[in-house]
Amino acid sequence: MQASQMKAVPDLVFVSGTAANVRQGSGTFVGIAALQASLRALGSRVELVAPAAASPSAWRRLAFNWRLRGQAWPEGAAVIGFDWDGLFVPRSRIACIKGVLAEEMQFEHGVPRVRLWMQSRLERRRVRQAHRVLTTSRYAAAAIERRYGVPADRIRVVAEMLDVGAWERELEQAPVVPDRPLTILCVAHLYPRKDVGTLLRATSRLPESVRLRIVGDGPERKRLERMGGRASFLGHIPRAALLQEYRNADVFCLPSRQEGFGIVLLESMASGLPIVAARAAAIPEVVAEGTNALLFAPGDPGELADALQRLLADARLREQMAAASRRHVRKFEAAVVAEQFLAAISAG
């Protein structure tokens, strides 16, 4: 919805310049969309102020924010900006940080690093001027305090969410592929910090019959494809196809060195998959190590291969961890987290 088209008097106004699709908006878009839907289900009136045509261009996003400086906002509504959006809106006293850009830039080089550095300066200014900052993990909260100098008492942690019941119903409709080989699934945007190369190297040490399927696209894709191996790169796929991938996998793997949360971990848990992931950033907060997940040292293909082989060779262990995943994901149920969000923005 464009700023000029906002009509109903809402309780909450979300300001976001993030691209309104998974391909460009990544987990940030998924998280905002889920939060908006869940708050509405609880009875909150939520409006989204966003560019008419969302673009990944930082300059267009900055221009969108600049145009909002004279916007008239509904009386009594809480105006909440996501990441550095809302920078020029005095009424936007709550900032929601989905990913700490000053952390993400550490894994980039050249022009992408400069671009993220510039945006991290905007994000730093945004959180410093906010009365309250919400973020998705203790790891991200500590990074905001350390990188941006925001006092800890102004930061609240509210996890990401998933409508688990809806996911499970859709998953049940996904076709099952008969007589398939043991399959590892990775769902990630292919940025350097996702470290999918370590997964490719680890997979080369596994039995020939094991297959790796990678969902997602990004600047690292061509380099990763040149590494060869047995991986199938599927790119961005529709939701129905994604659910089919989850239903026909045996193990989910996320080798990321940096995650502000990792919504794909919730999707894999709701799909009843055991998880292998890097012991990095927010990941240990999201999964239950030893219960539904095996964690490995970031960037270590040998330790990753050992963890994958342990699960692939033991059907009983996979079943135990799959059941644990289904239980563990309930703490991130959308309705529960939406209530926590409302409490966090209302707290004194």
Secondary structure, 3 states (H helix, E strand, C coil): CCHHHCCCCCCEEEECCCCCCHHHHHHHHHHHHHHHHHHHHCCCCEEEECCCCCCCCHHHHHHHHHHHHHCCCCCCCEEEEECCCCCCCCCCCEEEECCCHHHHHHHCCHHHHHHHHHHHHHHHHHHHHCCEEEECCHHHHHHHHHHHCCCHHHEEECCCCECHHHHHHHHHHCCCCCCCCCEEEEECCCCHHHCHHHHHHHHCCCCCCCEEEEEECCCCHHHHHHCCCCEEEEECCCHHHHHHHHHCCCEEEECCCCCCCCHHHHHHHHCCCCEEEECCCCHHHHCCECCCEEEECCCCHHHHHHHHHHHHCCHHHHHHHHHHHHHHHHHHEHHHHHHHHHHHHHCC
